[in-house]
């Protein structure tokens, strides 16, 4: 009989309010809180380190052909979640808690909340009831999925245009 596997993490960087950890089983870097946050609370602010006309797997989309590299750069380790606990508000340039978040909890955001079409789509295996399966960007979500999530102002504009085209 095999014992269940538990994930082992090693802290690789301390950022005061959170830390970057390495998942030793898959070598993925993750971002964990060092304190609790209440729903609606600001977790951190960010800025754009550089602006690009094309996306990469590390950029956040803020407009048509406008993608930013996050500053501070360690925020790139906030991974995708189909049940996100935080949101990148690109209008205020703040990360906001979408739910109460406990100390030591991994931060996760919904990638399509900031991306119209992902540069590197991937298969999600989170297994949550709300898992969308293929993570490709907001352009590929159905109406029920769109209703379930919070999106940046830019993505909301794109979703509204898409919905109007379907009605016309």
Secondary structure as the mmCIF struct_conf table of DSSP 4:
data_model
#
loop_
_struct_conf.conf_type_id
_struct_conf.id
_struct_conf.beg_label_comp_id
_struct_conf.beg_label_asym_id
_struct_conf.beg_label_seq_id
_struct_conf.end_label_comp_id
_struct_conf.end_label_asym_id
_struct_conf.end_label_seq_id
HELX_LH_PP_P HELX_LH_PP_P1 UNK A 2 UNK A 5
STRN STRN1 UNK A 9 UNK A 14
BEND BEND1 UNK A 16 UNK A 17
STRN STRN2 UNK A 18 UNK A 23
TURN_TY1_P TURN_TY1_P1 UNK A 24 UNK A 27
STRN STRN3 UNK A 28 UNK A 33
BEND BEND2 UNK A 34 UNK A 35
STRN STRN4 UNK A 37 UNK A 37
TURN_TY1_P TURN_TY1_P2 UNK A 39 UNK A 40
STRN STRN5 UNK A 42 UNK A 45
STRN STRN6 UNK A 47 UNK A 52
BEND BEND3 UNK A 53 UNK A 54
TURN_TY1_P TURN_TY1_P3 UNK A 57 UNK A 58
STRN STRN7 UNK A 59 UNK A 63
TURN_TY1_P TURN_TY1_P4 UNK A 64 UNK A 65
STRN STRN8 UNK A 66 UNK A 71
BEND BEND4 UNK A 72 UNK A 72
HELX_RH_3T_P HELX_RH_3T_P1 UNK A 73 UNK A 77
STRN STRN9 UNK A 79 UNK A 80
TURN_TY1_P TURN_TY1_P5 UNK A 82 UNK A 83
BEND BEND5 UNK A 85 UNK A 85
STRN STRN10 UNK A 86 UNK A 89
TURN_TY1_P TURN_TY1_P6 UNK A 90 UNK A 93
STRN STRN11 UNK A 94 UNK A 97
BEND BEND6 UNK A 98 UNK A 99
STRN STRN12 UNK A 101 UNK A 101
TURN_TY1_P TURN_TY1_P7 UNK A 103 UNK A 104
HELX_LH_PP_P HELX_LH_PP_P2 UNK A 105 UNK A 105
STRN STRN13 UNK A 106 UNK A 106
HELX_LH_PP_P HELX_LH_PP_P3 UNK A 107 UNK A 107
STRN STRN14 UNK A 108 UNK A 109
HELX_RH_3T_P HELX_RH_3T_P2 UNK A 111 UNK A 113
TURN_TY1_P TURN_TY1_P8 UNK A 114 UNK A 114
BEND BEND7 UNK A 116 UNK A 117
BEND BEND8 UNK A 119 UNK A 120
STRN STRN15 UNK A 122 UNK A 123
TURN_TY1_P TURN_TY1_P9 UNK A 129 UNK A 130
BEND BEND9 UNK A 133 UNK A 133
STRN STRN16 UNK A 134 UNK A 135
HELX_RH_3T_P HELX_RH_3T_P3 UNK A 138 UNK A 140
HELX_RH_AL_P HELX_RH_AL_P1 UNK A 143 UNK A 148
BEND BEND10 UNK A 149 UNK A 149
HELX_RH_AL_P HELX_RH_AL_P2 UNK A 153 UNK A 167
#
